Amino acid sequence: MSPEIQEAPEGGWSSLKVDELKEQLEARGLPKSGKKDELVARLEEHAAGAGAAPAAEEAEPAPEAAEPEAAPKPARRRGSAETSTEQPKKAARRPDGELVVRARSKYVRTAPRKARLVMDHIRGKEVVQARAILTHAPRHVAEDILKLLNSAIANAESAYELGPEELRVVKAVVDEGPTIKRFRPRALGRATPIKKRTSHMTIELTTTTNGR
């Protein structure tokens, strides 16, 4: 049987023995470990908390009335008086007023001297003619230059809506890029340097109405 809960004696909880204090703590569901002073303090705190009046519960605020949802606006039809306010993109132009579309390819794994031999053939040519030259050129670098030319044509089509038949190559240059240095072993403990050169290629297009 569980011990009965008793009130504090006249001499206070300190007048009881430790076993009696533990019984009262067990009856109240409190931990009964510790020294006598701790047990007495635990019982006094429990008695003080039980005698205190419970705090009044705060009244919950009344729920606010839900605001009526705004009715969806009817879709407006685009009329002739309602036009877009976006400004058209300004075309890049040279100091002499020519329209210019540029494409650049960097770190191409070919020597600048070899790339210039092919670039010289398409400089000043119309795009259709330059494509034919690059397609049938015997040098391997012609494939990279053809990719760069197609990129420039795509830029002209997306930005200014110009077709290949309206464009010509106004500038085709090759700049020297960084050189990759490697070595190969040779006889008698020697090493031969190998320089793998790279190129930065640039192609600029303009309309056939500009210039010649």
PyMOL commands that set and color helices and strands:
alter all, ss='L'
color gray80, all
select helices_A, chain A and resi 13-15+18-27+36-51+112-122+127-135+141-160+164-166+187-189
alter helices_A, ss='H'
color red, helices_A
select strands_A, chain A and resi 101-108+167-176+180-185+191-196+199-207
alter strands_A, ss='S'
color yellow, strands_A
deselect
rebuild
show_as cartoon
